[in-house]
């Protein structure tokens, strides 16, 4: 699911054309698990998740903060509120 989302973002030009979305997806999942899965208290703060996602996608991201927020929404807070990637905005 995450690799498909990242692939769609790559197809829209928001992630670098040469990005290996399978590796990025696995890295996001594994990093999130290592950082947040062993918690016995409250879920991680959104800022901590955004920081992790931003670090993972920093080398392939074509646009700034709004892209990171879309990836965080997709991979970390999946649910009915998650939207599919939108077409490129007019330039």
C-alpha positions in Angstrom: 0.0 0.0 0.0 2.7 2.5 0.9 4.9 1.5 -2.1 1.9 2.0 -4.4 1.2 5.4 -2.9 4.8 6.5 -3.3 4.8 5.1 -6.8 1.8 7.3 -7.6 3.6 10.3 -6.1 6.7 9.5 -8.2 4.5 9.3 -11.3 3.1 12.8 -10.5 6.7 14.1 -10.2 6.6 14.8 -6.4 9.2 12.1 -5.8 12.4 11.8 -7.9 11.9 9.7 -11.0 14.7 7.3 -10.0 13.4 6.7 -6.5 13.1 3.1 -5.5 9.6 3.2 -3.9 9.8 -0.3 -2.6 12.9 0.4 -0.6 11.4 3.7 0.6 8.2 2.0 1.7 10.2 -0.7 3.6 12.4 1.9 5.2 9.4 3.9 6.4 7.7 0.9 7.8 10.9 -0.5 9.5 12.0 2.9 10.9 8.5 3.6 12.3 8.5 0.2 13.9 11.9 0.6 15.5 11.1 4.1 16.8 7.5 3.7 17.8 6.3 0.1 18.1 7.6 -0.8 21.5 5.6 2.0 23.3 3.4 1.2 26.2 2.1 4.7 26.6 0.5 7.1 24.2 1.0 7.0 20.4 3.9 9.0 19.1 3.3 12.7 18.6 2.7 13.7 14.9 5.8 15.9 15.0 7.9 12.8 15.8 6.4 10.9 12.9 6.8 13.8 10.5 10.5 14.1 11.5 11.0 10.4 10.8 9.2 10.5 7.4 11.1 13.7 6.4 14.4 12.1 7.2 13.6 9.0 5.1 12.3 10.8 2.0 14.7 13.8 2.1 16.9 12.5 -0.7 14.0 11.9 -3.1 11.4 14.6 -2.3 10.8 17.1 -5.0 8.6 19.4 -3.0 8.8 20.6 0.6 6.6 20.2 3.7 3.3 19.5 2.1 4.6 16.3 0.6 5.9 15.0 3.9 2.5 15.7 5.4 0.7 13.7 2.7 3.1 10.7 3.2 2.6 10.9 7.0 -1.2 10.9 6.5 -1.0 8.0 4.2 1.3 5.6 6.0 0.8 6.5 9.6 -2.8 7.5 10.0 -4.5 5.3 7.3 -8.2 5.4 7.4 -11.2 6.8 5.6 -9.8 10.3 5.7 -6.7 9.4 3.6 -6.9 10.8 0.1 -5.2 9.4 -3.0 -2.5 11.5 -4.6 -4.0 14.4 -6.6 -2.9 15.4 -10.0 -0.2 18.0 -10.3 -1.2 21.5 -9.5 -1.0 24.0 -12.5 2.3 25.7 -12.7 
